[in-house]
Amino acid sequence: METQNQPIKKSNNVLAIIVMFFLFSMISFVTGMQDPFGVIVRAQFKVSNAVSQLGNLANFIAYACMGLPAGILLKRRGYKISSLVAVAVGFIGVCLMFISGTLAEYHPAFTFGVYLTGAFVSGFSMCMLNSIVNPMLNTIGGGGNKGNQLVQIGGSFNSLNATIVPILIGYLIGTVSQDTQISDANPALFIAMGIFAFAFIVLLLVHIPEPELEAAAERIKNGDTKEEGIGESIRGALKHRNLLFGIIAIFMYVGMEVSIANVTNLYLTSPGVNVIPAISGTIVGMYWMFMLFGRIVGGIIGGKVSTKGMLTTVLCVGIIFLNLGMAFGDHSTFNFLYYSKDYGFATQVIPTGALFFVLCGFCTSVMWGSIFNLSVKGLGENTSIASGLFMMMVCGGGVLPVIQASLADKIGFIPSYIVPLLAMVYILWFTLFGSKTKES
């Protein structure tokens, strides 16, 4: 029984969709904190650009560890239990990050270690939540273009929080100095813990449809008591070439999406450019805002245009933006108008290349849902396991920023954008050729 092509009963749709959208927004709030935290870490611990990305790496490496277990948990226990576990783990992770901010008087290595542990535990939660919301929304929509449309709308809520986080923490940091430390961002951590606590209560009270558990129960009722083993499910899923190439595409996509934002923030606040965190956070926030606009448009037109056509278009435009950003670099600048409580309206000189990097948010906006949609086509009951494999490869969001930041340390920030550029080229190949199925 291919549950991905059978929409859930309409009576359950609205509430289930609202809950999934709410969880989608939580993912970006906690994950997005690692970007501005990189600026804090670089200042507090006096480390390189590459080391400043270790918190982000810890957050995303958790996906490699938890991706498959998350898929197994979802397959065996369903959406509601998996959601409750994910939210509880998320609260613990953010709490550890908060605790690290209270340890400034201790040895820096110990403080940094507690922060990394918190980021790692938070990553477990984000992985589980991602494993839940994507197949759930795709299933509610019945797969295909409608399934992709719901994922794109959910992604809009994700982008909204991603827009807010760097701006919020940028203003909390103020001006980077030798006194900048993790505790400066405590208000954002309090918000995150509050969101998790509220979500846990809501999830306890609402009914979440369980289409795959219902399908398994129906098989047992009909006398089919044989349960496919996890290894067998994985092998069955990976027989689909579109999934095999798709999980590599999602590694490249998440890595490229996060790397553009994180490295741009480091670039703008680096010596020689010297944009204050409040402004760099606002500019990077615009990247996520453009992603929000793109996802809203994707949600509107997602049921009317082909997933492959949408993905091909944004990839080609994104490749153009990255090339323009690298070509302009910091050879050209423009004045960014902002409001300061001390000086009123003022301007900040911004490299033109950063503008094109930020514009990539329009292009990355619809990639996640589109890649997922193309990758799970035809998988049927293996969709949950496929989602777990997908989540493992989200670790690219930690790996590629470290690679690009390391290149920035060695050859400069602008040339380092070759990393997200090559990632986009691979995803374009996947879209045009690697996503084909036997039926295509």
C-alpha positions as CSV (number, residue, x, y, z in Angstrom):
1,M,0.0,0.0,0.0
2,E,1.6,3.3,-1.1
3,T,0.5,5.6,1.7
4,Q,2.3,8.6,0.1
5,N,-0.4,8.7,-2.6
6,Q,-3.4,8.5,-0.3
7,P,-4.4,11.8,1.3
8,I,-5.5,11.7,4.9
9,K,-9.2,12.2,5.5
10,K,-10.2,15.9,5.3
11,S,-11.6,16.0,8.8
12,N,-8.0,15.5,10.1
13,N,-6.2,17.7,7.6
14,V,-6.4,21.2,9.0
15,L,-5.3,20.4,12.6
16,A,-2.5,18.1,11.4
17,I,-1.2,20.6,8.9
18,I,-1.2,23.4,11.6
19,V,0.8,21.2,14.0
20,M,3.3,20.2,11.3
21,F,3.7,23.9,10.2
22,F,4.4,24.8,13.9
23,L,7.1,22.1,14.2
24,F,8.6,23.2,10.9
25,S,9.1,26.7,12.3
26,M,10.8,25.4,15.4
27,I,13.4,23.6,13.3
28,S,14.7,26.9,11.8
29,F,14.7,28.8,15.1
30,V,17.0,26.4,16.8
31,T,19.1,25.6,13.8
32,G,19.4,29.2,12.8
33,M,21.0,30.2,16.1
34,Q,24.2,28.5,15.1
35,D,24.9,31.1,12.4
36,P,25.1,34.2,14.6
37,F,26.6,32.1,17.4
38,G,29.6,31.5,15.1
39,V,30.3,35.3,15.3
40,I,30.1,35.0,19.2
41,V,32.3,32.0,19.3
42,R,35.0,33.6,17.1
43,A,35.1,36.6,19.4
44,Q,34.8,34.9,22.8
45,F,37.3,32.1,22.2
46,K,39.6,33.9,19.7
47,V,39.4,31.1,17.1
48,S,39.5,30.9,13.3
49,N,36.5,31.0,10.9
50,A,36.7,27.2,10.6
51,V,36.6,26.6,14.3
52,S,33.8,29.1,14.8
53,Q,31.6,26.7,12.7
54,L,32.1,23.7,15.0
55,G,28.8,24.4,16.8
56,N,27.0,24.4,13.5
57,L,28.9,21.2,12.6
58,A,27.9,19.6,15.8
59,N,24.3,20.5,15.2
60,F,24.3,19.0,11.8
61,I,26.5,16.0,12.4
62,A,23.8,14.9,14.8
63,Y,21.7,14.2,11.7
64,A,24.2,11.6,10.5
65,C,23.9,9.9,13.9
66,M,20.2,10.2,14.3
67,G,18.8,10.2,10.8
68,L,18.2,6.5,10.5
69,P,17.1,6.0,14.2
70,A,14.6,8.8,13.6
71,G,13.2,7.0,10.6
72,I,12.9,3.8,12.6
73,L,11.2,5.5,15.5
74,L,8.8,7.2,13.1
75,K,8.0,3.9,11.4
76,R,7.4,2.0,14.6
77,R,5.9,4.6,16.9
78,G,4.3,7.0,14.6
79,Y,4.2,10.8,14.3
80,K,2.9,11.8,17.7
81,I,5.3,9.8,19.9
82,S,8.2,10.8,17.7
83,S,7.2,14.5,17.9
84,L,7.0,14.4,21.7
85,V,10.4,12.8,22.0
86,A,11.9,15.3,19.5
87,V,10.6,18.3,21.4
88,A,11.8,17.0,24.8
89,V,15.3,16.4,23.4
90,G,15.3,19.9,21.9
91,F,14.5,21.5,25.2
92,I,17.5,19.7,26.8
93,G,19.8,20.7,24.0
94,V,18.9,24.4,24.2
95,C,19.2,24.3,28.0
96,L,22.8,23.0,27.7
97,M,23.6,25.9,25.4
98,F,22.2,28.3,28.0
99,I,24.2,26.6,30.7
100,S,27.4,27.1,28.7
101,G,26.7,30.8,28.8
102,T,26.8,30.8,32.6
103,L,30.3,29.2,32.7
104,A,32.3,32.1,31.4
105,E,34.6,32.0,34.5
106,Y,35.6,28.4,33.8
107,H,38.2,27.2,31.4
108,P,37.3,28.2,27.8
109,A,37.7,24.6,26.6
110,F,35.2,23.4,29.1
111,T,32.7,26.2,28.3
112,F,33.1,25.5,24.6
113,G,32.6,21.8,25.1
114,V,29.3,22.4,26.9
115,Y,28.2,24.6,24.1
116,L,29.1,22.0,21.5
117,T,27.3,19.3,23.4
118,G,24.2,21.5,23.5
119,A,24.4,22.1,19.8
120,F,24.8,18.4,19.2
121,V,21.8,17.4,21.3
122,S,19.7,20.1,19.7
123,G,20.7,18.6,16.3
124,F,19.2,15.3,17.5
125,S,15.9,17.1,18.0
126,M,16.0,19.0,14.7
127,C,16.7,15.7,12.9
128,M,13.7,14.0,14.4
129,L,11.4,16.9,13.7
130,N,12.6,17.0,10.0
131,S,12.0,13.3,9.7
132,I,8.4,13.9,10.9
133,V,7.2,17.0,9.1
134,N,8.3,16.3,5.6
135,P,6.7,12.9,5.0
136,M,3.7,14.0,7.0
137,L,3.0,17.0,4.9
138,N,3.8,15.1,1.7
139,T,1.4,12.3,2.8
140,I,-1.4,14.8,3.7
141,G,-1.1,16.2,0.2
142,G,-1.2,12.8,-1.4
143,G,2.3,13.1,-2.9
144,G,3.0,14.7,-6.3
145,N,2.6,18.4,-6.8
146,K,0.1,18.8,-4.0
147,G,2.4,17.1,-1.5
148,N,5.2,19.4,-2.7
149,Q,2.9,22.4,-2.3
150,L,2.3,21.7,1.4
151,V,6.0,21.1,2.1
152,Q,6.7,24.5,0.4
153,I,4.1,26.3,2.6
154,G,5.6,24.6,5.7
155,G,9.0,25.8,4.5
156,S,7.6,29.4,4.6
157,F,7.1,29.2,8.3
158,N,10.5,27.7,8.6
159,S,12.0,30.6,6.7
160,L,10.1,33.2,8.8
161,N,11.9,32.1,12.0
162,A,15.2,31.8,10.1
163,T,14.8,35.4,9.1
164,I,14.2,36.5,12.7
165,V,17.0,34.6,14.5
166,P,20.1,36.3,13.0
167,I,18.6,39.7,13.3
168,L,17.5,39.1,16.9
169,I,20.9,37.7,18.0
170,G,22.8,40.3,16.0
171,Y,21.1,43.0,18.0
172,L,21.6,41.1,21.3
173,I,25.4,40.9,20.5
174,G,25.6,44.6,19.7
175,T,29.3,45.5,18.8
176,V,31.7,42.6,18.7
177,S,34.4,43.1,21.4
178,Q,36.6,41.1,23.8
179,D,33.6,40.9,26.1
180,T,31.3,39.3,23.6
181,Q,30.1,35.9,25.0
182,I,27.4,33.3,24.6
183,S,25.3,34.7,27.5
184,D,24.6,37.8,25.4
185,A,22.2,35.6,23.4
186,N,20.3,34.3,26.5
187,P,16.9,36.0,25.5
188,A,16.9,34.0,22.3
189,L,17.7,30.8,24.2
190,F,14.8,31.5,26.6
191,I,12.5,31.9,23.6
192,A,13.6,28.6,22.2
193,M,13.1,26.8,25.5
194,G,9.6,28.4,25.8
195,I,8.7,27.3,22.3
196,F,9.7,23.7,23.1
197,A,7.7,23.6,26.3
198,F,4.6,25.0,24.6
199,A,4.9,22.6,21.7
200,F,5.1,19.6,24.1
201,I,1.9,20.6,25.7
202,V,0.1,21.2,22.4
203,L,1.3,17.8,21.0
204,L,-0.1,16.0,24.1
205,L,-3.5,17.5,23.5
206,V,-4.0,17.3,19.7
207,H,-4.8,14.2,17.6
208,I,-2.1,13.5,14.9
209,P,-3.1,11.1,12.1
210,E,-0.9,8.0,11.7
211,P,-1.4,6.8,8.1
212,E,1.5,4.3,8.1
213,L,0.6,2.8,11.5
214,E,-2.9,2.4,10.2
215,A,-1.6,0.7,7.1
216,A,0.4,-1.7,9.2
217,A,-2.6,-2.4,11.4
218,E,-4.7,-3.1,8.3
219,R,-2.1,-5.6,7.0
220,I,-2.2,-7.4,10.4
221,K,-6.0,-7.4,10.3
222,N,-5.9,-9.0,6.9
223,G,-3.6,-11.8,8.2
224,D,-0.2,-10.3,7.0
225,T,1.8,-10.4,10.2
226,K,5.2,-10.3,8.5
227,E,7.0,-7.0,9.3
228,E,9.8,-5.9,6.9
229,G,13.1,-5.6,8.7
230,I,14.9,-2.3,8.8
231,G,17.8,-3.6,6.7
232,E,15.4,-4.9,4.2
233,S,13.5,-1.6,4.1
234,I,16.8,0.3,3.5
235,R,17.8,-2.0,0.7
236,G,14.4,-1.7,-0.8
237,A,14.5,2.1,-0.6
238,L,18.0,2.4,-2.1
239,K,17.0,0.3,-5.1
240,H,15.3,3.4,-6.3
241,R,18.0,5.4,-8.1
242,N,16.1,8.7,-7.6
243,L,16.5,8.2,-3.8
244,L,20.2,7.2,-4.1
245,F,21.1,10.3,-6.0
246,G,18.5,12.4,-4.0
247,I,20.2,11.8,-0.7
248,I,23.4,13.1,-2.1
249,A,21.5,16.1,-3.5
250,I,20.1,16.8,-0.1
251,F,23.6,16.7,1.4
252,M,24.7,19.3,-1.1
253,Y,21.6,21.4,-0.8
254,V,21.6,21.8,3.0
255,G,25.3,22.3,3.0
256,M,25.1,25.0,0.3
257,E,22.1,26.7,1.9
258,V,23.7,27.0,5.4
259,S,27.2,27.7,4.1
260,I,26.0,30.8,2.1
261,A,24.4,32.3,5.1
262,N,27.0,31.4,7.7
263,V,30.1,32.4,5.7
264,T,28.4,35.6,4.5
265,N,27.9,36.5,8.2
266,L,31.6,35.8,9.0
267,Y,32.6,37.7,5.8
268,L,30.7,40.8,6.7
269,T,32.0,40.9,10.3
270,S,35.6,40.0,9.4
271,P,38.5,42.5,9.7
272,G,38.6,44.7,6.7
273,V,34.8,44.7,6.1
274,N,33.9,45.4,9.7
275,V,30.1,45.4,9.5
276,I,28.6,45.4,13.0
277,P,26.7,42.2,13.9
278,A,23.3,44.0,14.1
279,I,23.6,45.0,10.4
280,S,25.3,41.7,9.2
281,G,22.5,39.8,11.1
282,T,19.9,41.9,9.3
283,I,21.6,41.3,5.9
284,V,21.8,37.6,6.5
285,G,18.2,37.7,7.8
286,M,17.3,39.1,4.4
287,Y,18.7,35.9,2.9
288,W,16.2,33.9,4.9
289,M,13.5,36.5,4.2
290,F,14.0,36.0,0.5
291,M,13.8,32.3,1.1
292,L,10.5,33.0,2.9
293,F,9.1,34.9,-0.1
294,G,10.3,32.2,-2.5
295,R,8.6,29.5,-0.4
296,I,5.3,31.5,-0.4
297,V,5.4,31.7,-4.1
298,G,6.4,28.1,-4.3
299,G,3.4,27.2,-2.1
300,I,1.1,29.1,-4.4
301,I,2.3,27.7,-7.7
302,G,3.5,24.4,-6.4
303,G,0.3,22.5,-7.3
304,K,0.3,24.0,-10.8
305,V,3.8,23.6,-12.1
306,S,6.1,20.6,-12.3
307,T,8.6,20.0,-9.5
308,K,11.4,19.4,-11.9
309,G,10.7,22.6,-13.9
310,M,10.6,24.7,-10.7
311,L,13.8,23.2,-9.4
312,T,15.7,23.6,-12.7
313,T,14.7,27.3,-12.9
314,V,15.8,28.3,-9.4
315,L,19.1,26.3,-9.8
316,C,20.1,28.1,-13.0
317,V,19.3,31.5,-11.4
318,G,21.2,30.6,-8.2
319,I,24.3,29.6,-10.2
320,I,24.1,33.0,-11.9
321,F,23.8,34.8,-8.6
322,L,26.8,33.0,-7.1
323,N,29.0,33.8,-10.1
324,L,27.9,37.5,-10.0
325,G,28.7,37.6,-6.3
326,M,32.2,36.2,-6.8
327,A,32.8,38.5,-9.8
328,F,31.8,41.7,-7.9
329,G,33.2,40.5,-4.5
330,D,34.3,43.5,-2.5
331,H,35.6,45.5,-5.5
332,S,32.2,47.3,-5.5
333,T,30.2,48.5,-2.6
334,F,26.8,50.1,-1.8
335,N,25.4,52.0,1.2
336,F,22.9,50.0,3.3
337,L,20.4,52.3,5.1
338,Y,19.5,51.3,8.7
339,Y,18.2,52.9,11.9
340,S,20.3,53.2,15.0
341,K,18.8,54.1,18.4
342,D,22.0,56.2,19.0
343,Y,22.4,58.0,15.7
344,G,19.0,57.7,14.0
345,F,19.1,56.8,10.3
346,A,22.6,55.9,9.1
347,T,24.4,54.0,6.3
348,Q,26.8,51.1,6.4
349,V,29.1,50.3,3.5
350,I,28.4,46.7,2.2
351,P,30.3,44.8,-0.5
352,T,28.1,44.3,-3.6
353,G,29.1,40.6,-3.7
354,A,27.2,40.0,-0.5
355,L,24.0,41.3,-2.1
356,F,24.1,38.6,-4.7
357,F,24.9,35.9,-2.1
358,V,21.9,37.0,-0.1
359,L,19.7,36.9,-3.3
360,C,20.4,33.2,-3.5
361,G,17.7,32.9,-0.8
362,F,15.1,33.2,-3.5
363,C,16.6,30.2,-5.3
364,T,17.3,27.9,-2.3
365,S,13.7,28.5,-1.1
366,V,12.0,25.7,-2.9
367,M,14.9,23.2,-3.2
368,W,14.3,21.1,0.0
369,G,10.7,20.2,-0.8
370,S,11.4,19.7,-4.5
371,I,14.4,17.4,-3.9
372,F,12.4,15.4,-1.3
373,N,9.5,15.1,-3.7
374,L,11.6,13.9,-6.6
375,S,13.6,11.5,-4.4
376,V,10.7,9.6,-2.7
377,K,8.6,9.2,-5.8
378,G,7.4,5.6,-6.0
379,L,8.8,4.5,-2.6
380,G,5.4,3.7,-1.0
381,E,5.8,2.3,2.5
382,N,9.6,2.8,2.4
383,T,9.0,6.6,2.6
384,S,9.7,6.7,6.4
385,I,13.0,4.9,6.0
386,A,13.8,7.1,3.1
387,S,13.1,10.2,5.3
388,G,15.6,8.8,7.8
389,L,18.2,8.4,5.2
390,F,17.5,11.9,4.1
391,M,18.0,13.2,7.6
392,M,21.4,11.5,7.8
393,M,22.6,13.5,4.8
394,V,21.4,16.8,6.3
395,C,24.8,16.7,8.0
396,G,26.0,18.4,4.9
397,G,24.7,21.6,6.6
398,G,27.6,21.2,9.0
399,V,30.3,19.8,6.7
400,L,30.1,22.3,3.8
401,P,30.3,25.5,6.0
402,V,33.4,24.1,7.7
403,I,35.0,23.4,4.3
404,Q,34.1,26.8,2.9
405,A,35.2,28.6,6.1
406,S,38.5,26.6,5.9
407,L,39.0,27.8,2.4
408,A,38.2,31.3,3.5
409,D,41.0,31.1,6.0
410,K,43.4,30.0,3.3
411,I,42.4,31.7,0.1
412,G,39.9,34.4,1.1
413,F,36.1,34.7,1.5
414,I,35.1,35.4,-2.1
415,P,36.9,32.5,-3.8
416,S,35.5,30.2,-1.1
417,Y,32.0,30.5,-2.6
418,I,33.1,27.9,-5.2
419,V,31.9,25.4,-2.6
420,P,28.2,26.3,-2.8
421,L,28.5,26.8,-6.5
422,L,29.7,23.2,-7.1
423,A,26.9,22.0,-4.8
424,M,24.3,23.8,-7.0
425,V,25.8,22.2,-10.2
426,Y,25.4,18.7,-8.7
427,I,21.8,19.4,-7.7
428,L,21.0,20.6,-11.2
429,W,22.4,17.3,-12.6
430,F,20.2,15.4,-10.2
431,T,17.2,17.3,-11.2
432,L,17.7,16.8,-14.9
433,F,19.1,13.2,-14.9
434,G,19.5,11.6,-11.5
435,S,15.9,11.9,-10.4
436,K,14.6,9.8,-13.2
437,T,12.7,6.7,-12.2
438,K,11.9,3.5,-14.1
439,E,8.5,5.0,-15.0
440,S,10.1,8.3,-16.2
